Amino acid sequence: MDRSWAVVVFRDDREEAKVYQSGPRRLWGEVESAYHWWLSHGEPDHSRFGLTVTAEETHAWLDDPVNSWSL
């Protein structure tokens, strides 16, 4: 609802992509941060992730519910 958006334009003849974004959230920065987190955790596939949902909270986790973060 905050109207943030990002578009990435890839071209075959260029090594780097061009990023356009607007709004209060820097969405491409969030994507880059998530990508680096994924790399630093050994590029986990979907089988290593879990989700715990209770009436009070929702937590995603990697490998074990002890390694959780709130959503």
C-alpha positions as a Markdown table, in Angstrom:
| # | Residue | x | y | z |
|---|---|---|---|---|
| 1 | Met | 0.0 | 0.0 | 0.0 |
| 2 | Asp | 3.0 | 2.3 | 0.2 |
| 3 | Arg | 3.3 | 2.4 | -3.6 |
| 4 | Ser | 7.0 | 1.4 | -3.7 |
| 5 | Trp | 8.1 | -0.2 | -6.9 |
| 6 | Ala | 11.3 | -1.4 | -8.7 |
| 7 | Val | 12.1 | -2.4 | -12.2 |
| 8 | Val | 15.3 | -4.0 | -13.3 |
| 9 | Val | 16.3 | -3.8 | -17.0 |
| 10 | Phe | 18.7 | -6.5 | -18.2 |
| 11 | Arg | 20.4 | -6.1 | -21.6 |
| 12 | Asp | 22.4 | -8.9 | -23.4 |
| 13 | Asp | 25.1 | -6.5 | -24.5 |
| 14 | Arg | 25.7 | -5.1 | -20.9 |
| 15 | Glu | 27.3 | -6.6 | -17.9 |
| 16 | Glu | 25.2 | -4.6 | -15.4 |
| 17 | Ala | 21.5 | -4.0 | -15.2 |
| 18 | Lys | 19.8 | -0.7 | -14.8 |
| 19 | Val | 17.5 | -0.3 | -11.8 |
| 20 | Tyr | 14.6 | 2.1 | -11.6 |
| 21 | Gln | 12.7 | 2.5 | -8.3 |
| 22 | Ser | 10.4 | 4.8 | -6.4 |
| 23 | Gly | 8.5 | 5.1 | -3.2 |
| 24 | Pro | 9.5 | 5.1 | 0.5 |
| 25 | Arg | 10.9 | 1.6 | 0.4 |
| 26 | Arg | 14.1 | 0.9 | -1.6 |
| 27 | Leu | 12.9 | -2.5 | -2.9 |
| 28 | Trp | 16.0 | -3.3 | -5.0 |
| 29 | Gly | 18.1 | -2.7 | -1.9 |
| 30 | Glu | 15.9 | -5.2 | 0.0 |
| 31 | Val | 16.3 | -7.7 | -2.8 |
| 32 | Glu | 20.1 | -7.3 | -2.8 |
| 33 | Ser | 20.2 | -7.7 | 1.0 |
| 34 | Ala | 18.1 | -10.9 | 0.8 |
| 35 | Tyr | 20.3 | -12.3 | -1.9 |
| 36 | His | 23.5 | -11.7 | 0.1 |
| 37 | Trp | 21.8 | -13.3 | 3.2 |
| 38 | Trp | 20.9 | -16.3 | 1.1 |
| 39 | Leu | 24.5 | -16.6 | -0.2 |
| 40 | Ser | 26.0 | -16.2 | 3.3 |
| 41 | His | 23.8 | -19.1 | 4.5 |
| 42 | Gly | 25.0 | -21.6 | 1.8 |
| 43 | Glu | 22.3 | -20.9 | -0.8 |
| 44 | Pro | 19.7 | -22.9 | 1.0 |
| 45 | Asp | 16.9 | -24.5 | -1.1 |
| 46 | His | 13.2 | -24.5 | -0.1 |
| 47 | Ser | 13.5 | -27.7 | 2.0 |
| 48 | Arg | 15.6 | -25.9 | 4.6 |
| 49 | Phe | 13.0 | -23.2 | 5.3 |
| 50 | Gly | 10.0 | -23.5 | 7.7 |
| 51 | Leu | 7.1 | -21.4 | 8.9 |
| 52 | Thr | 5.6 | -21.4 | 12.3 |
| 53 | Val | 2.1 | -19.7 | 12.6 |
| 54 | Thr | 0.3 | -19.2 | 15.9 |
| 55 | Ala | -2.6 | -17.0 | 16.8 |
| 56 | Glu | -0.2 | -14.4 | 18.1 |
| 57 | Glu | 2.8 | -14.6 | 15.8 |
| 58 | Thr | 4.2 | -15.7 | 12.5 |
| 59 | His | 7.9 | -16.8 | 12.2 |
| 60 | Ala | 9.9 | -18.0 | 9.2 |
| 61 | Trp | 13.0 | -20.0 | 10.0 |
| 62 | Leu | 16.0 | -21.7 | 8.4 |
| 63 | Asp | 16.9 | -25.3 | 9.4 |
| 64 | Asp | 15.4 | -25.1 | 12.9 |
| 65 | Pro | 12.7 | -22.9 | 14.5 |
| 66 | Val | 15.4 | -21.6 | 16.9 |
| 67 | Asn | 16.8 | -19.7 | 13.8 |
| 68 | Ser | 13.6 | -17.7 | 13.3 |
| 69 | Trp | 12.6 | -14.2 | 12.4 |
| 70 | Ser | 9.2 | -12.4 | 12.6 |
| 71 | Leu | 7.2 | -11.7 | 9.5 |
